[in-house]
Amino acid sequence: MNIQIHVVDKNGKVLKTRVFEISENLFRHFAKSEFSTLGVSRKTPVVIDEELVELKLVLLSPFVRQALTGYLKDYLVGLLKGSLEKMGDSPSRLEYQEHTKDLREFPDLIQCIENDKYTHLDRMG
């Protein structure tokens, strides 16, 4: 499962895409949470690799950026706290990997959403 964030120019050409891999559990959580309601997903024609496609994208306006980053930062704190509690004092390597997979993606995702260069979010990519 992934979330994608795009740099789209004024002509609708996708110049850059960042893909953030997340667990199925987190994907389901986001689908049922405030994350899925912040901003409006609209069918948007874009050009990817010289091909015109239509994607359901959220335009990252200043308000949407602020709302999404606020939500993600709050969620990250809770996720980090929960992961640390689940791992205990001496987690195995497998436990560590399992409980930190989603944590690794959050800082970069938040930074991309805050970066004005990125213009559109595909939250269900």
C-alpha positions as CSV (number, residue, x, y, z in Angstrom):
1,M,0.0,0.0,0.0
2,N,1.2,3.5,-0.7
3,I,0.6,7.2,-0.7
4,Q,2.0,9.3,-3.5
5,I,2.8,13.0,-3.7
6,H,3.4,14.7,-7.0
7,V,4.9,17.8,-8.5
8,V,2.6,18.8,-11.3
9,D,3.3,21.7,-13.5
10,K,0.7,24.2,-14.9
11,N,0.3,22.0,-18.0
12,G,-0.6,19.0,-16.0
13,K,2.7,17.2,-16.5
14,V,3.9,15.2,-13.5
15,L,7.5,16.2,-13.0
16,K,8.2,14.2,-9.9
17,T,6.5,11.6,-7.7
18,R,7.4,10.4,-4.2
19,V,6.0,7.1,-3.1
20,F,5.5,6.3,0.6
21,E,5.0,2.6,1.4
22,I,2.8,2.0,4.4
23,S,1.4,-1.1,6.1
24,E,-2.0,-2.4,5.2
25,N,-3.1,-1.6,8.8
26,L,-2.1,2.0,8.5
27,F,-3.6,2.3,5.1
28,R,-6.9,1.0,6.5
29,H,-6.7,3.4,9.4
30,F,-6.1,6.4,7.1
31,A,-9.0,5.4,4.9
32,K,-11.3,5.6,8.0
33,S,-9.8,8.6,9.6
34,E,-9.7,12.4,9.3
35,F,-6.8,11.9,6.9
36,S,-9.2,10.7,4.2
37,T,-11.5,13.8,4.6
38,L,-8.8,16.5,4.5
39,G,-9.0,18.1,1.1
40,V,-11.1,16.9,-1.8
41,S,-10.0,14.1,-4.1
42,R,-10.9,15.1,-7.6
43,K,-10.4,13.3,-10.9
44,T,-7.5,15.2,-12.4
45,P,-6.0,14.7,-15.9
46,V,-2.2,14.5,-15.7
47,V,0.6,13.5,-18.0
48,I,2.8,10.7,-16.7
49,D,5.6,9.4,-19.0
50,E,4.0,11.2,-22.0
51,E,0.7,9.4,-21.3
52,L,-2.5,11.3,-20.3
53,V,-4.1,9.6,-17.3
54,E,-6.8,10.6,-14.8
55,L,-6.0,10.3,-11.1
56,K,-8.0,11.1,-8.0
57,L,-5.8,13.8,-6.5
58,V,-6.0,16.3,-3.7
59,L,-4.7,19.8,-4.5
60,L,-2.4,20.8,-1.7
61,S,-3.6,24.3,-0.9
62,P,-2.1,26.0,2.1
63,F,-5.1,25.1,4.3
64,V,-5.0,21.4,3.2
65,R,-1.2,21.3,3.8
66,Q,-1.6,22.7,7.3
67,A,-4.4,20.4,8.1
68,L,-2.7,17.2,6.8
69,T,0.6,18.0,8.4
70,G,-1.1,18.7,11.7
71,Y,-3.0,15.5,11.6
72,L,0.1,13.5,10.6
73,K,2.3,15.0,13.3
74,D,-0.3,14.2,16.0
75,Y,-0.7,10.7,14.6
76,L,3.0,10.2,14.5
77,V,3.4,11.0,18.2
78,G,0.8,8.4,19.1
79,L,2.2,5.9,16.7
80,L,5.7,6.4,18.1
81,K,4.5,6.1,21.7
82,G,2.5,2.9,20.9
83,S,5.4,1.3,19.0
84,L,7.8,2.0,21.9
85,E,5.4,0.5,24.4
86,K,4.8,-2.6,22.2
87,M,8.6,-3.2,21.7
88,G,9.5,-2.9,25.4
89,D,13.0,-2.6,26.6
90,S,14.8,-5.1,24.4
91,P,12.9,-5.9,21.2
92,S,14.0,-8.6,18.8
93,R,15.1,-7.5,15.4
94,L,11.8,-8.7,13.9
95,E,9.8,-6.8,16.5
96,Y,11.8,-3.7,15.8
97,Q,11.2,-3.9,12.1
98,E,7.5,-4.7,12.5
99,H,6.9,-1.7,14.8
100,T,9.0,0.9,13.0
101,K,8.1,0.2,9.4
102,D,5.5,3.0,9.2
103,L,7.5,5.3,11.4
104,R,10.2,5.5,8.8
105,E,7.9,7.1,6.2
106,F,6.3,9.8,8.3
107,P,9.0,12.4,8.5
108,D,9.6,12.5,4.7
109,L,5.9,12.4,4.0
110,I,5.3,15.4,6.3
111,Q,8.2,17.3,4.8
112,C,6.9,16.7,1.2
113,I,3.4,17.9,2.2
114,E,4.9,21.0,3.7
115,N,7.1,21.6,0.6
116,D,5.3,24.0,-1.8
117,K,7.0,22.3,-4.7
118,Y,4.7,19.3,-4.3
119,T,1.3,20.2,-5.5
120,H,-0.9,17.1,-5.4
121,L,-1.5,14.1,-3.1
122,D,-2.8,10.7,-4.1
123,R,-3.7,9.3,-0.8
124,M,-4.9,5.9,-2.1
125,G,-2.2,5.1,-4.6
